[in-house]
Amino acid sequence: RLKAQRQTSRVTIVICTTHNCIVVGNMALVLPPLSDAPSVTSSHADHVEHFRSQGYSEELSEALYMAMRLQDKGQSQQAAMYYTAILRMEPECTVAKVNLDMLVGLSRPEVQHILHRALEAEQAARRAAEEEEARRVAAEAAAEEERRRQEEAARAEEARRQAVARAREEQRQAAEVAAQAEQRRQALRQAEKQRRVQESLAFV
């Protein structure tokens, strides 16, 4: 289904949004279909209506929507084909001009160099942030390990202290038992001595 067609002094341009292709003269530029090609949804309809409100025809609005969808998906060359064809049909199309200029500008070597450096700087910053996060996590893990070690040492010290206290208490109790036993023996010896004295007095 041909959505737009224009005859210029040199070439005929045809845009077919149904099959995602652009025909320039006798050359067809066939684009691979989008995995999620725009359907008649509210978002799609809103975009087309927005372009139509700017004075573009329904066919050009559909083509602009397809071009911007391709651009959003990172398919810059295919989007540029659409914008070029749209500008040949409608040279004053501001949307196509701006987006095509941006795509062409981004393809310039000096721009690519700047973008590459910016990307490298961003990646370096991301790596630095990841390394800093890894160091922070490692420091937290080491601190947690040290805390656990100190807690274990404190528990071991408390167990040792309690064991010493129990041993001392047992020694004290054993000493008390021995002292009580000794007192009983002394009392028995004293009683035996007194008994003998009394027996000796009885004989007298």
C-alpha positions in Angstrom: 0.0 0.0 0.0 1.6 3.3 -1.1 1.1 6.0 1.5 2.7 8.9 -0.3 4.0 9.7 -3.8 5.5 12.8 -5.4 6.7 13.5 -8.9 9.8 15.8 -9.0 11.5 17.1 -12.1 14.1 14.3 -11.9 12.7 11.4 -9.9 9.6 9.9 -8.5 9.6 9.3 -4.7 7.3 6.7 -3.2 7.0 6.0 0.6 5.3 2.7 1.5 4.8 2.6 5.3 2.9 -0.8 5.1 6.0 -2.6 3.8 8.7 -0.3 5.2 10.3 0.7 2.0 11.2 3.9 0.0 11.2 3.9 -3.8 13.3 6.6 -5.4 12.9 6.5 -9.1 13.6 3.0 -10.2 15.5 2.1 -7.0 13.7 0.6 -4.0 15.2 1.0 -0.5 13.6 -1.9 1.4 13.9 -1.6 5.2 13.6 -4.6 7.5 10.3 -4.6 9.3 10.2 -3.4 12.9 9.7 -6.1 15.4 7.0 -3.9 17.0 5.8 -2.0 13.9 3.4 0.8 14.9 -0.2 -0.2 15.0 -3.3 1.8 15.4 -2.9 2.5 19.0 -3.5 5.6 21.0 0.2 6.5 21.0 0.5 6.0 17.3 -2.7 7.9 16.7 -1.6 10.7 18.9 1.7 11.1 17.1 0.1 11.1 13.7 -2.6 13.6 14.9 0.2 15.8 16.3 2.0 15.9 12.9 -1.3 16.5 11.1 -2.1 19.4 13.4 1.1 21.0 12.1 -0.3 21.0 8.6 1.2 17.7 7.3 -0.8 15.3 5.3 -1.8 11.9 6.7 0.7 10.2 4.5 3.6 12.4 5.6 2.5 12.1 9.2 2.6 8.3 9.0 6.1 8.5 7.3 7.3 10.9 10.1 6.1 8.5 12.7 7.9 5.6 11.0 11.1 7.7 10.7 11.0 8.7 14.4 10.3 5.1 15.4 13.4 3.9 13.5 15.4 6.7 15.0 14.3 5.8 18.5 15.3 2.2 17.8 18.8 3.3 16.8 18.4 2.5 13.1 19.8 5.9 12.1 20.6 5.1 8.4 17.1 3.8 7.8 15.6 6.8 9.6 17.8 9.1 7.5 16.4 7.5 4.3 12.9 8.3 5.5 13.7 11.9 6.4 15.4 12.4 3.0 12.5 11.0 1.1 10.1 13.2 3.2 12.1 16.3 2.5 12.1 15.6 -1.2 8.3 15.5 -1.0 8.0 18.3 1.5 11.1 20.5 1.6 9.8 22.7 4.4 9.1 19.8 6.8 10.8 21.1 9.9 10.6 17.9 11.8 12.4 16.0 9.1 15.0 18.8 8.7 15.9 18.9 12.3 16.1 15.2 12.8 18.0 14.6 9.6 20.5 17.4 10.5 21.0 15.8 13.9 21.6 12.3 12.3 24.0 13.7 9.8 25.7 15.8 12.4 26.2 12.8 14.6 27.8 10.9 11.7 30.6 13.6 11.3 34.0 12.3 12.3 34.7 15.1 14.7 31.3 14.6 16.4 31.9 10.9 16.5 35.3 11.6 18.1 33.7 13.8 20.8 30.9 11.3 21.4 33.5 8.5 21.6 35.5 10.5 24.2 32.3 11.3 26.1 31.4 7.6 26.1 34.8 6.6 27.2 34.7 9.2 30.0 31.2 8.0 31.0 32.4 4.4 31.0 35.5 5.3 33.0 33.3 7.2 35.5 31.0 4.2 35.7 34.0 1.9 36.3 35.4 4.2 38.9 32.0 4.3 40.6 31.8 0.5 40.5 35.3 0.1 41.9 34.5 2.6 44.6 31.3 0.7 45.4 33.3 -2.6 45.4 35.9 -1.0 47.8 33.1 0.3 50.0 31.4 -3.2 50.1 34.8 -4.8 50.8 35.5 -2.3 53.6 32.0 -2.9 55.1 32.6 -6.7 54.9 36.0 -6.3 56.6 34.5 -4.1 59.3 31.7 -6.6 59.8 34.3 -9.4 60.0 36.4 -7.5 62.5 33.2 -6.8 64.5 32.4 -10.5 64.6 36.0 -11.3 65.5 35.9 -8.9 68.4 32.5 -10.2 69.5 33.9 -13.8 69.4 37.0 -12.7 71.4 34.7 -10.9 73.9 32.6 -14.0 74.3 35.7 -16.2 74.7 37.0 -13.8 77.3 33.7 -13.8 79.1 33.6 -17.6 79.0 37.2 -17.8 80.4 36.3 -15.3 83.1 33.2 -17.2 84.1 35.3 -20.5 84.1 37.9 -18.9 86.4 35.1 -17.6 88.7 33.5 -21.1 88.8 36.8 -22.7 89.6 37.4 -20.2 92.4 34.0 -20.8 93.7 34.5 -24.5 93.6 37.8 -24.1 95.4 36.2 -21.9 98.1 33.4 -24.4 98.6 35.9 -27.3 98.8 37.9 -25.3 101.4 34.8 -24.7 103.4 33.9 -28.4 103.3 37.4 -29.3 104.4 37.3 -26.7 107.2 34.0 -28.0 108.4 35.3 -31.6 108.3 38.4 -30.5 110.3 36.2 -28.7 112.9 34.2 -31.9 113.3 37.3 -34.0 113.7 38.7 -31.5 116.3 35.3 -31.6 118.1 35.4 -35.4 118.2 39.0 -35.4 119.5 38.0 -32.9 122.2 35.0 -35.0 123.1 37.1 -38.1 123.3 39.6 -36.4 125.5 37.0 -35.2 127.8 35.5 -38.6 128.0 38.8 -40.1 129.0 39.4 -37.5 131.6 36.0 -38.3 133.1 36.7 -42.0 133.1 40.0 -41.4 134.9 38.3 -39.4 137.6 35.7 -42.1 138.0 38.3 -44.7 138.8 39.9 -42.4 141.4 
